[in-house]
């Protein structure tokens, strides 16, 4: 007789992980101060999701920077929310209040996927480890800060991660004695294909299948899996066949974009091969990385085939995301569950050596974040996501000054203080429309130095301070950190030299003519950008003549 589902540890890991995730899930949603989400990708994802019409069997969003699976799910849940939330406005747009609920529905999907990932990690570990060791592995995934934060975003990453680990799980099942070869080969391939149909890098999971198939001397298993992966990818992203021109265009853009870098975001940072070690350490914890690596190494040394599969996936995926110049935290999310299982291996070794108290203590310390990771850091991020965002606080501060001018060092976007309800509008409206939009704002009026040809505008233009002379100047860590890093690193390339020199010139003039009047975190430590989304450093400076003239 099968065990009741509510008595299974995986169920309670899922429940606990889900509850933890929904605590901060309302972060950055449209509110009374802004019409759009603070997350820069959520608007874009929703726009393309709305191009899909499942009831008409139309699954071509017209853009393929990612696969289509999550966008299709987002279209379905958005339809439900819109239907029961009052419908579209007269112009056919989603009203801001309803838009917040649509984003929330898309985020709740990811809370489910993130919680499912924690439960799946327990199940993955439990195939070869004891219950306590497996609970430790699942708990790490449940509280790891990177997985927590990204579970609260309406983005593709959590579903892609869940499906990639599901493929690895199927590979582990494939190499077990008396396994159903065809069944688990198909599932391994299908999950890898669906992961790729959500985010292309997910196809790397087939490397685990390749190792599994040849380890059990069943090479046909790999070919069966590949067929399943291709079928799943085509079904989840039919544009690869029916919208080939757009698919190839966007797929190649993503490939080249990764190689070229993400503007200046990662300028003067270490190579991705090293940078991602830092991402893993802050995305989970230093102990998770160290103990997890030791555990996986011990299992591989012991010639445990299931562990060899996990390491094969880890290495292939790590190399896959380390070949470019973009180093977001979200790139390494599927690697955290693998390391979590490695921690479980060490705990299991201590139990096997009749040192259960030491094993349990180690597990609790890693999960709890004795090194200020995992639960400690996850709890800290959760606190940040339920408290007012500093961009809104800076917006309130500036609005309280009455009619005034606020200078920005870059075009307004998600990084800007909330000086207007439309400040976060997607740049898909085009630069011309964006300039007209911000020039229409009043109280405060936004100023950015525009040359005769606005296409020649530059960031950190000192003429903003010497010619336009706004009463206030505001910028955030999204804007200043890359330029500060270039300034400190003394770059060798001409573009970076120019950027660094201009930033230094701007800051010299700013300190001479302006006084800092708003600073949400004077001890701010920069984070990788997609973790900084939830709490940037926001600064507001006031012109000294104005400051001295007021009592």
C-alpha positions in Angstrom: 0.0 0.0 0.0 1.4 3.4 -1.0 2.3 5.9 1.7 -0.2 8.8 2.1 1.2 11.8 0.2 1.0 14.1 3.3 3.2 11.7 5.2 6.0 12.0 2.6 8.9 14.4 3.5 8.9 15.7 -0.1 5.4 17.1 0.4 6.3 19.0 3.6 9.5 20.3 1.9 7.3 21.6 -0.9 4.8 23.2 1.5 7.5 24.9 3.5 9.4 26.1 0.5 6.2 27.5 -1.1 5.2 29.4 2.0 8.7 30.9 2.3 8.5 32.0 -1.3 5.1 33.7 -1.2 6.1 35.9 1.7 7.9 38.3 -0.6 6.2 37.6 -3.8 4.5 41.0 -4.1 7.8 42.9 -4.3 7.9 45.6 -6.9 4.4 45.1 -8.3 2.6 48.1 -9.9 1.1 50.2 -7.1 -0.3 53.6 -6.4 3.1 55.2 -7.3 3.9 53.3 -10.5 2.1 51.7 -13.3 4.7 49.0 -14.1 6.8 46.3 -12.3 10.2 47.1 -11.0 11.6 44.0 -12.7 12.8 45.0 -16.2 11.8 41.7 -17.9 8.3 41.2 -16.6 6.7 43.7 -18.9 8.5 42.2 -21.9 7.6 38.6 -21.0 4.0 39.5 -20.6 3.9 41.4 -23.9 5.1 38.4 -25.8 3.0 36.0 -23.8 -0.1 38.0 -24.8 0.8 37.3 -28.5 0.1 33.6 -27.8 -3.5 32.6 -28.2 -3.9 29.0 -27.1 -7.7 28.9 -27.8 -6.8 29.6 -31.5 -3.8 27.1 -31.4 -1.5 30.1 -32.0 1.7 29.5 -30.1 4.0 31.9 -31.9 4.9 34.9 -29.7 7.0 36.5 -32.4 10.1 36.7 -30.2 12.4 33.8 -29.3 15.0 35.1 -27.0 13.7 32.3 -24.8 11.6 29.2 -25.5 7.9 29.5 -25.5 6.7 27.1 -22.7 6.7 29.5 -19.8 5.2 32.3 -22.0 2.3 29.9 -22.9 1.6 29.2 -19.2 1.8 32.9 -18.5 -0.8 33.6 -21.3 -3.1 31.0 -19.8 -2.9 32.4 -16.2 -3.1 36.0 -17.4 -6.3 35.2 -19.3 -7.8 33.8 -16.1 -6.9 36.8 -14.1 -8.1 39.2 -16.7 -11.4 37.3 -17.1 -12.2 37.5 -13.4 -10.5 40.8 -12.7 -12.7 43.0 -14.8 -11.2 42.7 -18.3 -9.1 45.0 -20.5 -9.6 48.8 -20.6 -11.2 50.6 -23.6 -7.8 50.7 -25.4 -7.4 46.9 -25.1 -4.6 47.3 -22.4 -4.4 45.7 -19.0 -5.1 48.4 -16.4 -2.3 49.0 -13.8 -4.2 47.5 -10.9 -5.0 44.4 -12.9 -1.5 44.3 -14.3 -0.2 43.8 -10.7 -2.5 40.8 -10.3 -1.3 39.3 -13.7 2.3 39.6 -12.7 1.4 38.1 -9.3 -0.2 35.1 -11.0 3.0 34.6 -13.1 5.1 34.8 -10.0 3.0 32.4 -8.1 3.6 29.9 -10.9 7.3 30.3 -10.2 6.8 29.9 -6.4 5.2 26.5 -7.2 8.1 25.6 -9.5 10.7 26.7 -6.9 9.0 24.7 -4.2 8.7 21.8 -6.6 12.5 22.1 -7.2 13.2 21.7 -3.4 10.9 18.6 -3.2 12.5 17.2 -6.4 16.0 17.7 -4.9 14.9 15.7 -1.9 13.7 12.9 -4.2 16.9 13.0 -6.2 19.0 12.6 -3.1 16.7 10.0 -1.6 17.4 7.6 -4.4 20.8 6.9 -2.9 21.0 8.7 0.4 19.2 8.4 3.8 16.2 10.5 4.8 18.0 13.0 7.0 20.7 13.6 4.3 18.0 14.0 1.6 16.0 16.5 3.8 19.2 18.5 4.2 19.6 18.6 0.4 16.0 19.7 -0.2 16.1 22.2 2.6 19.1 23.9 1.1 17.3 24.4 -2.2 14.2 25.6 -0.2 16.1 28.4 1.5 19.0 29.3 -1.0 18.7 33.0 -1.5 19.2 32.9 -5.3 16.4 30.4 -5.7 14.2 32.2 -3.3 14.5 35.6 -5.0 14.1 34.2 -8.6 11.1 32.2 -7.5 9.4 35.5 -6.9 10.0 36.9 -10.4 7.7 36.4 -13.4 10.5 35.0 -15.5 11.5 31.8 -17.2 14.3 30.7 -14.9 12.6 28.6 -12.3 10.6 26.5 -14.7 13.8 25.9 -16.8 15.7 24.9 -13.7 13.0 22.5 -12.4 12.8 20.8 -15.8 16.6 20.5 -16.1 16.9 18.8 -12.7 13.9 16.6 -13.6 15.9 15.4 -16.6 18.9 14.6 -14.3 16.5 12.8 -11.9 15.3 10.6 -14.8 18.9 9.9 -15.7 19.6 8.7 -12.2 16.5 6.4 -12.4 17.8 5.1 -15.7 21.0 3.7 -14.3 19.3 1.9 -11.4 19.2 -1.9 -11.5 16.3 -3.3 -13.5 15.3 0.2 -14.6 12.7 0.7 -17.4 15.2 1.8 -20.0 12.8 3.2 -22.6 10.6 4.9 -20.0 13.4 6.8 -18.3 15.3 7.6 -21.5 12.1 9.2 -22.9 11.5 11.2 -19.7 15.1 12.3 -19.5 14.9 13.6 -23.0 11.5 15.1 -22.7 12.4 17.1 -19.6 15.6 18.3 -21.2 13.7 19.4 -24.3 11.0 21.2 -22.2 13.8 22.9 -20.2 15.3 24.1 -23.5 11.8 25.1 -24.6 11.8 27.4 -21.6 15.4 28.6 -21.7 17.8 27.2 -24.4 20.7 26.3 -22.0 18.4 23.6 -20.5 19.3 21.2 -23.4 22.7 20.7 -21.6 20.9 18.1 -19.5 21.3 15.6 -22.3 24.9 15.3 -21.3 23.9 13.5 -18.2 21.8 11.2 -20.4 24.7 10.6 -22.7 26.9 9.5 -19.8 24.1 7.4 -18.4 23.4 5.6 -21.6 27.0 4.6 -22.3 27.6 3.7 -18.6 24.9 1.1 -18.7 26.0 0.1 -22.2 22.7 1.0 -23.8 23.6 3.7 -26.4 20.1 3.4 -27.8 18.9 5.0 -24.6 20.6 8.2 -25.6 19.1 8.3 -29.1 15.7 7.6 -27.6 16.2 10.5 -25.3 17.3 12.8 -28.1 14.2 12.0 -30.0 12.1 12.8 -26.9 14.1 16.0 -26.4 13.6 17.2 -29.9 9.9 16.4 -29.9 9.4 18.2 -26.5 11.3 21.2 -27.8 9.3 21.5 -31.0 6.0 21.1 -29.1 6.9 23.7 -26.5 8.5 26.1 -29.0 6.8 25.5 -32.3 8.2 28.8 -33.7 11.4 26.9 -34.4 9.6 25.4 -37.3 6.6 27.7 -38.1 8.4 31.0 -37.5 11.9 30.1 -38.5 13.2 33.5 -39.6 12.3 35.1 -36.3 13.4 32.1 -34.3 16.9 32.0 -36.0 17.2 35.8 -35.6 16.5 35.8 -31.9 18.4 32.6 -31.1 21.5 34.0 -32.8 21.0 37.3 -31.0 21.0 35.5 -27.7 24.1 33.5 -28.6 26.0 36.6 -29.8 24.7 38.7 -26.9 26.1 36.2 -24.4 29.5 36.4 -26.1 29.6 40.2 -26.4 28.4 41.0 -22.9 25.5 43.0 -21.4 26.5 46.6 -22.1 28.7 47.7 -19.2 27.0 45.6 -16.5 29.9 43.2 -16.2 32.7 45.5 -17.3 36.0 44.9 -15.4 34.7 41.8 -13.6 36.5 38.4 -13.4 36.0 35.8 -16.2 32.7 33.9 -16.0 34.6 30.8 -15.0 35.6 32.4 -11.8 32.7 34.9 -11.4 30.2 32.0 -11.2 32.0 30.6 -8.2 31.1 33.8 -6.4 27.5 33.5 -7.7 27.2 30.0 -6.3 28.7 31.1 -3.0 26.3 34.1 -2.6 23.4 32.3 -4.3 23.5 29.5 -1.7 26.5 29.8 0.6 30.2 29.2 0.8 29.7 26.1 2.8 27.2 24.7 0.3 29.9 25.1 -2.4 32.7 23.7 -0.4 30.9 20.8 1.3 28.9 20.1 -1.8 32.0 19.8 -3.9 33.6 17.6 -1.4 30.6 15.3 -1.2 30.3 15.0 -5.0 34.0 14.3 -5.2 33.8 11.6 -2.6 30.9 10.0 -4.4 32.6 10.1 -7.8 35.8 8.7 -6.2 33.7 5.8 -4.9 32.5 5.2 -8.5 28.9 5.8 -7.7 27.3 6.1 -11.1 24.4 8.4 -10.0 27.0 10.9 -8.7 29.0 10.7 -11.9 25.8 11.7 -13.7 25.3 14.7 -11.5 28.8 15.9 -11.9 28.6 15.4 -15.7 25.6 17.7 -15.7 27.3 20.2 -13.4 30.5 20.4 -15.4 28.7 20.6 -18.8 26.3 23.3 -17.5 29.0 25.3 -15.7 31.1 25.4 -18.9 28.1 26.2 -20.9 27.3 29.4 -18.9 30.9 30.3 -18.5 31.8 30.8 -22.2 30.3 34.2 -22.5 30.5 37.7 -20.9 27.1 37.7 -19.2 27.3 36.5 -15.6 23.8 36.9 -14.0 23.0 34.9 -10.9 20.1 33.3 -12.8 22.6 31.5 -15.0 23.8 29.2 -12.3 20.4 28.3 -10.6 20.4 24.6 -11.8 23.8 24.0 -10.2 22.6 24.7 -6.6 20.5 21.5 -6.3 23.5 19.5 -7.5 25.7 21.0 -4.8 22.9 20.5 -2.2 22.9 16.8 -3.0 26.7 16.9 -2.5 26.1 18.3 1.0 23.7 15.4 1.6 26.5 13.0 0.7 28.8 14.4 3.4 26.0 14.2 5.9 25.3 10.6 4.9 29.0 9.7 5.3 29.0 11.0 8.9 25.9 9.0 9.6 27.5 5.9 8.1 30.6 6.5 10.3 28.2 6.4 13.3 28.5 10.2 13.9 24.9 11.1 13.4 25.0 14.1 15.7 27.9 15.6 13.8 26.1 14.9 10.5 22.9 16.5 11.7 24.9 19.5 13.1 26.7 20.0 9.8 23.4 19.8 7.9 21.7 22.3 10.2 24.7 24.7 10.0 24.7 24.6 6.2 21.0 25.0 5.9 20.8 27.7 8.6 23.6 29.7 7.1 26.2 29.8 9.8 28.4 31.4 7.1 25.7 34.0 6.5 24.3 32.2 3.4 21.2 30.0 2.8 18.5 30.7 5.5 20.2 33.7 7.0 20.7 35.4 3.6 17.4 34.1 2.3 15.7 35.6 5.2 17.5 38.9 4.7 16.4 39.1 1.0 12.9 38.2 2.1 12.9 41.1 4.5 14.1 43.4 1.8 11.3 42.2 -0.5 8.5 43.0 2.0 9.7 46.5 3.0 9.3 49.6 0.8 11.6 49.8 -2.2 14.2 52.7 -2.0 13.2 53.8 -5.5 9.7 54.5 -4.2 11.1 56.1 -1.1 13.3 58.4 -3.2 10.3 59.2 -5.4 8.3 60.2 -2.3 11.2 62.4 -1.1 11.4 64.2 -4.5 7.6 64.6 -4.8 7.6 66.2 -1.4 9.8 69.1 -2.7 7.0 70.4 -5.0 7.7 71.7 -8.5 11.3 70.9 -9.1 13.8 69.4 -11.5 15.5 66.0 -11.2 18.6 65.2 -13.3 19.1 61.6 -14.4 22.4 60.2 -15.7 20.7 57.7 -18.0 17.3 57.3 -19.6 14.7 56.6 -16.9 13.9 52.9 -16.4 13.6 50.3 -13.6 16.7 51.7 -12.0 15.4 55.2 -11.6 13.7 56.6 -8.5 9.9 56.6 -8.9 9.6 60.2 -10.1 6.6 59.4 -12.3 4.1 56.4 -12.5 5.5 55.6 -16.0 9.2 55.7 -15.1 9.5 51.9 -15.5 7.8 51.6 -18.9 9.5 49.1 -21.2 12.1 50.5 -23.7 10.2 48.6 -26.4 8.3 51.9 -27.0 11.4 53.2 -28.7 13.9 55.9 -27.7 12.0 58.7 -29.5 8.7 58.0 -27.7 10.6 57.5 -24.4 12.2 61.0 -24.7 8.8 62.6 -25.5 7.3 60.7 -22.5 9.8 61.8 -19.9 9.8 65.4 -21.2 6.1 65.6 -20.5 6.5 64.8 -16.8 5.9 67.5 -14.2 6.4 67.7 -10.5 9.1 66.8 -10.7 10.3 67.5 -14.1 13.0 65.1 -15.4 16.1 66.5 -17.0 18.7 64.6 -19.0 21.2 66.4 -21.1 20.2 66.1 -24.7 22.6 67.2 -27.5 21.3 68.6 -30.8 21.0 65.0 -32.0 19.4 63.1 -29.1 20.8 59.9 -30.5 24.2 61.1 -29.4 23.3 61.5 -25.7 25.7 59.8 -23.3 25.6 58.6 -19.7 27.2 60.6 -17.0 27.3 63.7 -19.2 28.9 66.5 -17.0 26.9 69.0 -19.1 23.9 67.9 -17.1 25.5 69.7 -14.1 27.1 72.6 -15.8 24.5 73.5 -18.4 21.1 72.0 -17.3 21.7 72.5 -13.6 18.8 70.6 -12.2 17.9 71.2 -8.6 18.3 67.5 -7.8 20.3 64.7 -9.3 19.5 61.0 -8.7 21.1 57.7 -9.7 21.3 54.2 -8.4 23.8 51.4 -8.1 22.6 49.9 -11.3 24.0 53.0 -13.0 27.1 54.0 -11.0 28.6 50.6 -10.0 29.9 49.5 -13.5 31.4 53.0 -14.1 32.9 53.2 -10.7 34.4 49.7 -11.2 35.9 50.9 -14.6 37.3 54.0 -12.9 39.0 52.0 -10.1 40.3 49.3 -12.5 42.1 51.8 -14.9 40.9 50.1 -18.1 43.0 49.7 -21.2 40.4 49.9 -23.9 39.5 53.3 -25.3 35.7 53.0 -24.8 36.2 52.0 -21.1 38.8 54.7 -20.6 36.4 57.3 -22.0 33.5 56.0 -19.8 35.7 56.0 -16.7 37.1 59.5 -17.3 33.6 60.9 -17.9 32.3 59.3 -14.8 35.2 60.7 -12.8 34.6 64.2 -14.2 30.9 64.0 -13.5 31.4 62.9 -9.8 34.0 65.6 -9.3 31.6 68.3 -10.5 28.7 66.7 -8.5 30.6 66.8 -5.3 31.6 70.4 -5.9 28.2 71.7 -6.7 25.7 69.3 -5.0 25.1 67.9 -1.5 23.9 64.3 -0.9 20.4 64.5 0.7 19.1 60.9 0.3 21.0 57.7 0.8 19.2 54.4 1.5 22.3 52.4 2.4 25.6 54.2 3.1 27.3 50.8 3.6 26.0 49.3 0.4 27.8 46.3 -1.0 27.2 45.8 -4.8 25.6 42.5 -5.8 25.2 40.9 -9.2 22.5 42.9 -11.0 19.6 40.4 -10.9 19.9 40.0 -7.2 20.3 43.8 -6.8 16.9 44.2 -8.4 15.2 43.9 -5.0 17.4 46.5 -3.2 19.5 48.9 -5.2 21.5 51.7 -3.7 19.6 55.0 -4.4 21.2 58.4 -4.1 19.7 61.9 -4.4 21.8 65.0 -4.5 20.7 68.6 -4.1 22.3 71.7 -5.7 24.3 73.5 -3.0 23.0 77.0 -3.8 19.4 75.7 -3.4 20.4 73.9 -0.1 22.0 77.0 1.4 19.1 79.2 0.4 16.6 77.2 2.4 16.3 77.4 6.2 
